């Protein structure tokens, strides 16, 4: 039984890393500082552990999901895994421009 739980956690960690890589490639984190991007890439290159998956998910809250090139399904994928992990979903509000 513990083996099944370990495989499930490992699968989730791989999903977190995969989504994070897709977000990084698509430019969702292009607004982050060089130091933040370096740390994100360092986490992705390291051995996947539950702690690093949680740290990667924290970056998701900083993602720009409406920048050009970011597939819209990535926000949905992020929210599904966040909710599954017991974390709050990402709330995104689109700013509307009103003419005076």
C-alpha positions as CSV (number, residue, x, y, z in Angstrom):
1,X,0.0,0.0,0.0
2,X,2.8,2.4,0.8
3,X,4.3,1.7,-2.6
4,X,1.1,2.8,-4.3
5,X,1.1,6.1,-2.3
6,X,4.8,6.7,-3.2
7,X,4.1,6.2,-6.9
8,X,1.1,8.5,-6.7
9,X,3.3,11.2,-5.1
10,X,6.1,10.7,-7.6
11,X,3.5,11.0,-10.4
12,X,2.2,14.3,-9.0
13,X,5.8,15.6,-8.7
14,X,6.5,14.8,-12.3
15,X,3.2,16.6,-13.3
16,X,4.2,19.7,-11.3
17,X,7.6,19.7,-12.9
18,X,6.1,19.2,-16.4
19,X,3.6,22.0,-16.0
20,X,6.2,24.3,-14.6
21,X,8.5,23.6,-17.6
22,X,5.6,24.4,-20.0
23,X,4.9,27.7,-18.1
24,X,8.6,28.6,-18.2
25,X,8.9,27.8,-22.0
26,X,5.7,29.7,-22.8
27,X,6.8,32.9,-21.0
28,X,4.5,32.9,-18.0
29,X,7.4,33.7,-15.8
30,X,9.2,36.2,-18.0
31,X,8.4,39.1,-15.6
32,X,10.4,37.5,-12.8
33,X,13.8,38.7,-11.8
34,X,16.9,36.9,-13.0
35,X,17.5,35.6,-9.5
36,X,14.0,34.2,-9.2
37,X,14.2,32.6,-12.7
38,X,17.6,31.0,-11.7
39,X,16.1,29.6,-8.5
40,X,13.1,28.2,-10.5
41,X,15.4,26.5,-13.0
42,X,17.6,25.2,-10.2
43,X,14.5,23.6,-8.6
44,X,13.6,22.0,-11.9
45,X,17.0,20.5,-12.4
46,X,17.2,19.0,-8.9
47,X,15.9,15.7,-7.8
48,X,12.1,15.8,-7.6
49,X,11.0,15.7,-4.0
50,X,7.7,16.6,-2.3
51,X,9.3,19.8,-0.9
52,X,10.6,20.9,-4.3
53,X,7.2,20.2,-5.9
54,X,5.6,22.5,-3.3
55,X,8.1,25.2,-4.0
56,X,7.4,24.9,-7.7
57,X,3.7,25.2,-7.1
58,X,4.3,28.5,-5.2
59,X,5.8,29.9,-8.4
60,X,2.5,29.2,-10.2
61,X,0.8,31.9,-8.1
62,X,3.3,34.4,-9.8
63,X,2.6,33.3,-13.3
64,X,1.3,35.6,-16.0
65,X,-1.3,33.4,-17.6
66,X,-2.5,36.0,-20.1
67,X,0.9,36.9,-21.7
68,X,1.2,36.1,-25.4
69,X,2.2,32.5,-26.0
70,X,0.9,31.0,-22.8
71,X,-1.6,28.2,-23.6
72,X,-4.8,28.8,-21.7
73,X,-5.1,25.2,-20.6
74,X,-2.1,25.6,-18.3
75,X,-4.0,27.7,-15.8
76,X,-6.6,25.0,-15.6
77,X,-3.9,22.3,-15.2
78,X,-2.3,24.3,-12.4
79,X,-5.6,24.7,-10.6
80,X,-6.4,21.0,-10.8
81,X,-3.1,20.0,-9.2
82,X,-3.3,22.8,-6.6
83,X,-6.7,21.7,-5.5
84,X,-5.7,18.1,-5.5
85,X,-2.7,19.0,-3.2
86,X,-5.1,20.9,-0.9
87,X,-3.9,24.3,-1.9
88,X,-6.0,27.3,-3.0
89,X,-6.7,27.7,-6.7
90,X,-5.2,30.6,-8.6
91,X,-7.6,33.5,-9.0
92,X,-7.1,35.5,-12.1
93,X,-8.9,38.8,-12.6
94,X,-8.9,40.4,-16.0
95,X,-8.5,44.1,-15.8
96,X,-11.1,45.9,-17.9
97,X,-10.4,49.3,-19.3
98,X,-13.2,51.8,-19.1
99,X,-13.3,55.0,-21.0
100,X,-14.1,58.1,-18.9
